[in-house]
Amino acid sequence: PWSRRRSRRFRQADPSHPVAAARTCAKVAAMSDPSPLFDLGTMRLPDAEATSALAQRLAPHLGPGDCLCLMGDLGAGKTHFARAVIQARLTEPEDVPSPTFTLVQTYRAGGLEIWHSDLYRLSDPQEMDELGLTEAFETALCLIEWPDRFADEMPEAALWLHFTMAGEGRMVTLRSARPDPWQARLAGVVPG
């Protein structure tokens, strides 16, 4: 049987291609005018179940073109959160491994393509294009771990979730440079 999950490694990107050249110009322009992040709420996650519950509440409000940037130290809950979002969207449960070594794992959830990526081992922003991640920002739901390594490359409307240790549990702060698209979707998901 065909698996809905695929690992993606690098694919060749042609920097002379008009689309790649236009993206490069747009990235340079965006880098010279960084957008501030607006606070959309902070909540305490006392345990792994609370992290999963937040992901399950948020998952139905996510779709193509949405990007969640998951930040935090090792063990802060980024991968656990991403797995819970993916599992909540899949029609049939399946294994959701960490993309630490594959760099990108993709899933098909009905008509929605989900990309789960770990940027920790990337050293150059062009590697994101080679993975196909820049294109996926426009057409798929993207869950990005370690996005701070290439913050200028992330979509402006991305939702940033910063996980921090808080005693036995975690705290998560949600921010976006473009809060308007997120405020209505987060009402009822994040206590405000």
C-alpha positions in Angstrom: 0.0 0.0 0.0 1.0 3.6 -0.7 2.1 5.5 2.4 0.9 9.1 2.8 4.2 9.9 4.5 7.3 10.7 2.5 10.8 11.8 3.5 12.2 14.7 1.5 15.9 15.3 1.1 17.4 17.9 -1.1 16.3 18.5 -4.7 18.2 20.7 -7.1 17.1 24.4 -7.3 18.0 26.5 -10.2 18.9 30.0 -9.0 18.6 31.4 -12.5 15.0 30.3 -12.8 12.6 33.4 -12.8 10.6 32.2 -9.8 13.8 31.6 -7.8 15.2 35.0 -8.8 12.0 36.7 -7.8 12.0 34.9 -4.4 15.6 36.0 -3.8 14.7 39.7 -4.5 11.7 39.4 -2.2 13.8 37.9 0.6 16.4 40.6 0.3 13.7 43.3 0.5 12.1 41.6 3.5 15.4 41.4 5.3 15.9 45.1 5.1 12.5 45.8 6.7 12.0 43.2 9.4 8.5 43.1 10.9 8.0 43.1 14.7 6.1 40.1 16.3 2.9 40.9 18.1 2.0 38.9 21.2 -1.2 36.8 20.7 -1.2 35.1 24.1 0.8 33.0 26.6 -0.4 29.9 28.3 0.8 27.3 30.8 1.1 23.7 29.6 1.4 21.7 32.9 2.2 18.4 31.1 2.5 16.6 27.7 -1.3 16.0 27.7 -1.9 19.8 27.8 0.6 20.3 24.9 -1.3 17.7 22.9 -4.7 19.3 23.8 -3.5 22.7 22.6 -2.3 21.1 19.3 -5.6 19.3 18.9 -7.6 22.5 19.5 -5.5 24.5 17.0 -5.3 21.8 14.2 -8.8 22.2 12.8 -8.1 26.0 12.3 -5.0 25.3 10.1 -4.8 25.0 6.4 -2.8 25.4 3.2 -0.4 28.3 3.4 -0.2 28.3 7.2 3.2 28.1 8.8 3.8 27.3 12.5 7.3 28.2 13.6 8.1 26.1 16.7 10.9 27.5 18.9 12.4 26.4 22.2 15.3 24.5 23.7 15.8 20.7 23.3 13.0 18.9 25.2 10.7 22.0 25.3 7.9 20.2 23.4 8.3 21.3 19.8 8.2 17.8 18.2 5.5 16.6 20.6 3.3 19.6 19.6 4.0 19.0 15.9 3.2 15.3 16.2 -0.1 16.1 17.9 -1.1 18.6 15.2 -0.3 16.1 12.5 -2.1 13.2 14.2 -5.2 15.5 14.7 -5.4 16.2 11.0 -4.7 12.6 9.7 -7.7 10.5 8.8 -5.9 7.3 9.9 -3.3 7.2 12.7 0.3 6.6 11.6 3.8 6.9 12.9 5.0 10.5 13.0 8.8 10.5 13.4 11.0 13.5 14.1 12.4 15.1 11.0 15.8 15.6 12.7 17.7 13.4 10.3 15.4 13.4 7.2 15.0 17.2 7.5 11.4 17.1 6.1 8.6 14.6 6.6 5.4 15.1 4.5 1.9 13.8 5.2 -1.3 13.8 3.2 -4.4 14.6 5.4 -7.3 14.4 3.0 -6.7 17.3 0.6 -4.1 19.0 2.9 -0.4 18.4 2.6 1.5 18.8 5.8 5.3 19.4 6.0 7.1 18.9 9.2 10.7 20.2 9.0 13.7 20.5 11.3 16.1 23.3 10.2 18.7 22.7 13.0 21.2 20.9 10.6 20.8 23.4 7.7 23.7 25.9 7.2 22.5 28.0 4.4 19.0 29.5 3.6 19.3 28.2 0.0 19.0 24.7 1.4 15.3 25.5 2.3 14.7 26.1 -1.5 16.5 22.8 -2.3 14.2 20.9 0.1 11.2 22.5 -1.6 10.2 24.2 1.7 9.9 27.7 0.2 7.2 26.4 -2.2 5.5 24.5 0.5 5.0 27.7 2.5 2.5 28.7 -0.2 0.6 25.4 -0.6 0.9 23.3 2.5 0.6 23.4 6.3 4.2 23.8 7.5 5.4 23.0 11.0 9.0 24.2 11.3 11.3 23.4 14.2 14.3 25.6 14.8 13.0 28.4 12.5 15.1 31.0 14.3 18.1 29.7 12.3 16.6 31.4 9.2 14.0 33.7 10.7 14.2 36.1 7.8 13.2 33.3 5.4 9.9 32.4 7.3 6.6 33.7 5.9 5.6 37.0 7.3 2.2 35.7 8.4 3.7 32.7 10.3 2.5 31.9 13.8 5.5 31.6 16.1 5.1 29.4 19.2 7.9 29.7 21.7 8.0 26.8 24.2 9.9 27.4 27.5 10.4 25.2 30.5 8.3 26.2 33.5 9.0 23.8 36.5 7.5 20.4 35.6 5.6 21.9 32.6 6.0 24.4 29.8 4.9 27.8 28.8 4.0 28.7 25.2 3.9 32.2 23.8 2.2 32.8 20.5 3.3 35.7 18.2 2.9 36.8 14.6 4.1 39.7 12.5 0.6 39.7 11.0 -1.8 39.1 13.9 -5.1 39.8 12.1 -5.4 36.4 10.4 -4.6 34.6 13.6 -6.7 36.5 16.2 -10.1 35.1 15.2 -8.7 31.6 14.7 -7.0 31.6 18.2 -10.1 32.9 20.0 -11.3 29.8 21.9 -7.9 28.0 21.3 -5.8 30.2 23.5 -7.3 31.7 26.6 -7.3 35.5 26.2 
